[in-house]
Amino acid sequence: MTGEERALEAALFAAEQPMRVDELGEVTGVAAPERALRALRAHYAGRGVELGEVGGRWFFHTAPDLAHLLRRTRDEPRRLSRAATETLAIIAYHEPVSRAEIEAVRGVAIARGTLDLLLEAGWIRPAGRREGPGRPTTYATTPAFLHHFGLGTLADLPRVEELRAAGLLRPLDEDGGKEVAQSPGPS
């Protein structure tokens, strides 16, 4: 293992949060950390601890097949309401997007608590304000969203064609309405 790889390994091991390549270079003094990160990833592949990268941020994590051994308490999965799920999907596919734009896509008003829930979960963040009347706040997803859903980037989200093929979208209605997410339960 090279000195650069050792420095990056130490910085990532001690980091409280996943780190971007530029942050790693700044902390360690490694001029071009990309090559050393790839070598580290290969070095840790198949071990109990692996080097991961999500959304351009690098971190060590327990190998997925061993994670169950380290859980002391069972985390309850976060259950999102249909409104929250639809809102999160709209933000992910259309970001940055304002509340009014989310409501226009959904066709109904969203409750204040829906955005609050997604903000609290750390899956969305305020992304600035639109130029225009009222200067509405826009929202975008976070690296925590990518990490939670196992995505490297938003480009990894399924395309509309894939969702249709999986039966998760109903076809357009006869009146030319919007395509609607199909609920997994009986209609």
C-alpha positions as a Python dict, from the first residue, in 0.01 Angstrom:
ca = {
    (1, 'M'): (0, 0, 0),
    (2, 'T'): (140, 341, -97),
    (3, 'G'): (176, 637, 134),
    (4, 'E'): (-105, 816, -53),
    (5, 'E'): (-338, 518, -5),
    (6, 'R'): (-249, 501, 366),
    (7, 'A'): (-320, 874, 411),
    (8, 'L'): (-658, 844, 237),
    (9, 'E'): (-741, 531, 436),
    (10, 'A'): (-667, 712, 763),
    (11, 'A'): (-869, 1020, 665),
    (12, 'L'): (-1172, 813, 560),
    (13, 'F'): (-1151, 594, 869),
    (14, 'A'): (-1156, 899, 1097),
    (15, 'A'): (-1418, 1094, 899),
    (16, 'E'): (-1758, 1150, 1060),
    (17, 'Q'): (-1927, 1193, 720),
    (18, 'P'): (-1855, 1066, 368),
    (19, 'M'): (-1596, 1289, 197),
    (20, 'R'): (-1564, 1434, -153),
    (21, 'V'): (-1243, 1379, -351),
    (22, 'D'): (-1143, 1746, -319),
    (23, 'E'): (-1193, 1731, 60),
    (24, 'L'): (-976, 1420, 80),
    (25, 'G'): (-704, 1589, -124),
    (26, 'E'): (-716, 1895, 98),
    (27, 'V'): (-704, 1697, 424),
    (28, 'T'): (-430, 1455, 318),
    (29, 'G'): (-225, 1664, 79),
    (30, 'V'): (-266, 1399, -192),
    (31, 'A'): (-269, 1590, -521),
    (32, 'A'): (-479, 1347, -729),
    (33, 'P'): (-659, 1106, -494),
    (34, 'E'): (-874, 933, -759),
    (35, 'R'): (-614, 668, -850),
    (36, 'A'): (-536, 592, -485),
    (37, 'L'): (-911, 569, -403),
    (38, 'R'): (-959, 313, -682),
    (39, 'A'): (-664, 111, -547),
    (40, 'L'): (-808, 129, -194),
    (41, 'R'): (-1150, 17, -319),
    (42, 'A'): (-987, -285, -487),
    (43, 'H'): (-783, -357, -172),
    (44, 'Y'): (-1096, -365, 48),
    (45, 'A'): (-1321, -548, -202),
    (46, 'G'): (-1462, -865, -48),
    (47, 'R'): (-1348, -780, 305),
    (48, 'G'): (-1563, -718, 612),
    (49, 'V'): (-1522, -343, 561),
    (50, 'E'): (-1546, -199, 211),
    (51, 'L'): (-1478, 141, 56),
    (52, 'G'): (-1793, 285, -97),
    (53, 'E'): (-1876, 589, -306),
    (54, 'V'): (-2220, 746, -335),
    (55, 'G'): (-2293, 1079, -495),
    (56, 'G'): (-1923, 1160, -529),
    (57, 'R'): (-1857, 1105, -156),
    (58, 'W'): (-1632, 827, -26),
    (59, 'F'): (-1671, 630, 299),
    (60, 'F'): (-1598, 299, 469),
    (61, 'H'): (-1895, 75, 546),
    (62, 'T'): (-1963, -275, 666),
    (63, 'A'): (-1989, -529, 386),
    (64, 'P'): (-2361, -568, 310),
    (65, 'D'): (-2358, -943, 373),
    (66, 'L'): (-2221, -887, 728),
    (67, 'A'): (-2425, -584, 835),
    (68, 'H'): (-2679, -802, 1018),
    (69, 'L'): (-2408, -919, 1259),
    (70, 'L'): (-2351, -566, 1390),
    (71, 'R'): (-2709, -459, 1445),
    (72, 'R'): (-2790, -447, 1814),
    (73, 'T'): (-3141, -316, 1771),
    (74, 'R'): (-3366, -348, 1476),
    (75, 'D'): (-3427, -21, 1299),
    (76, 'E'): (-3787, 24, 1202),
    (77, 'P'): (-3807, 102, 834),
    (78, 'R'): (-3932, 451, 764),
    (79, 'R'): (-4279, 426, 614),
    (80, 'L'): (-4371, 712, 387),
    (81, 'S'): (-4727, 803, 305),
    (82, 'R'): (-4828, 789, -58),
    (83, 'A'): (-4818, 1172, -67),
    (84, 'A'): (-4464, 1176, 73),
    (85, 'T'): (-4350, 906, -170),
    (86, 'E'): (-4497, 1093, -468),
    (87, 'T'): (-4348, 1421, -348),
    (88, 'L'): (-4003, 1264, -304),
    (89, 'A'): (-4020, 1109, -652),
    (90, 'I'): (-4121, 1442, -809),
    (91, 'I'): (-3833, 1619, -636),
    (92, 'A'): (-3585, 1351, -746),
    (93, 'Y'): (-3697, 1354, -1109),
    (94, 'H'): (-3752, 1731, -1147),
    (95, 'E'): (-3508, 1899, -906),
    (96, 'P'): (-3477, 2179, -824),
    (97, 'V'): (-3854, 2211, -791),
    (98, 'S'): (-4083, 2444, -597),
    (99, 'R'): (-4386, 2350, -387),
    (100, 'A'): (-4621, 2490, -655),
    (101, 'E'): (-4447, 2282, -923),
    (102, 'I'): (-4479, 1969, -706),
    (103, 'E'): (-4850, 2042, -661),
    (104, 'A'): (-4893, 2097, -1036),
    (105, 'V'): (-4739, 1756, -1111),
    (106, 'R'): (-4936, 1577, -837),
    (107, 'G'): (-5258, 1762, -917),
    (108, 'V'): (-5332, 1823, -546),
    (109, 'A'): (-5198, 2045, -270),
    (110, 'I'): (-4933, 1895, -43),
    (111, 'A'): (-4951, 1925, 332),
    (112, 'R'): (-4677, 2125, 502),
    (113, 'G'): (-4587, 1818, 704),
    (114, 'T'): (-4497, 1622, 391),
    (115, 'L'): (-4202, 1844, 306),
    (116, 'D'): (-4110, 1867, 676),
    (117, 'L'): (-4096, 1486, 699),
    (118, 'L'): (-3866, 1463, 396),
    (119, 'L'): (-3646, 1746, 529),
    (120, 'E'): (-3626, 1577, 871),
    (121, 'A'): (-3529, 1247, 710),
    (122, 'G'): (-3245, 1434, 540),
    (123, 'W'): (-3357, 1321, 194),
    (124, 'I'): (-3433, 1668, 58),
    (125, 'R'): (-3290, 2014, 116),
    (126, 'P'): (-3380, 2370, 23),
    (127, 'A'): (-3202, 2441, -306),
    (128, 'G'): (-3246, 2816, -337),
    (129, 'R'): (-3524, 3038, -460),
    (130, 'R'): (-3684, 3080, -801),
    (131, 'E'): (-3665, 3418, -968),
    (132, 'G'): (-4020, 3544, -1000),
    (133, 'P'): (-4323, 3642, -797),
    (134, 'G'): (-4288, 3544, -432),
    (135, 'R'): (-3942, 3393, -494),
    (136, 'P'): (-4055, 3041, -395),
    (137, 'T'): (-3812, 2802, -229),
    (138, 'T'): (-3700, 2511, -444),
    (139, 'Y'): (-3610, 2164, -318),
    (140, 'A'): (-3355, 1903, -427),
    (141, 'T'): (-3241, 1563, -302),
    (142, 'T'): (-2938, 1510, -78),
    (143, 'P'): (-2648, 1263, -71),
    (144, 'A'): (-2838, 1093, 217),
    (145, 'F'): (-3125, 1025, -28),
    (146, 'L'): (-2881, 867, -274),
    (147, 'H'): (-2720, 661, 2),
    (148, 'H'): (-3049, 542, 152),
    (149, 'F'): (-3183, 427, -184),
    (150, 'G'): (-2851, 282, -303),
    (151, 'L'): (-2803, 526, -591),
    (152, 'G'): (-2470, 657, -715),
    (153, 'T'): (-2631, 955, -885),
    (154, 'L'): (-2981, 1066, -986),
    (155, 'A'): (-2905, 922, -1330),
    (156, 'D'): (-2941, 578, -1166),
    (157, 'L'): (-3314, 637, -1105),
    (158, 'P'): (-3535, 411, -1318),
    (159, 'R'): (-3654, 565, -1644),
    (160, 'V'): (-4023, 601, -1725),
    (161, 'E'): (-4001, 308, -1970),
    (162, 'E'): (-3864, 83, -1694),
    (163, 'L'): (-4141, 190, -1454),
    (164, 'R'): (-4406, 116, -1721),
    (165, 'A'): (-4252, -226, -1794),
    (166, 'A'): (-4263, -309, -1422),
    (167, 'G'): (-4634, -215, -1414),
    (168, 'L'): (-4578, 77, -1178),
    (169, 'L'): (-4739, 340, -1404),
    (170, 'R'): (-5091, 340, -1537),
    (171, 'P'): (-5131, 456, -1896),
    (172, 'L'): (-5265, 802, -1972),
    (173, 'D'): (-5639, 830, -1926),
    (174, 'E'): (-5873, 898, -2214),
    (175, 'D'): (-5906, 1268, -2126),
    (176, 'G'): (-5533, 1328, -2176),
    (177, 'G'): (-5458, 1338, -1803),
    (178, 'K'): (-5126, 1267, -1641),
    (179, 'E'): (-4967, 928, -1609),
    (180, 'V'): (-5017, 815, -1249),
    (181, 'A'): (-4811, 591, -1023),
    (182, 'Q'): (-4979, 255, -978),
    (183, 'S'): (-5043, 158, -618),
    (184, 'P'): (-4915, -190, -533),
    (185, 'G'): (-5247, -289, -371),
    (186, 'P'): (-5574, -383, -536),
    (187, 'S'): (-5752, -113, -733),
}
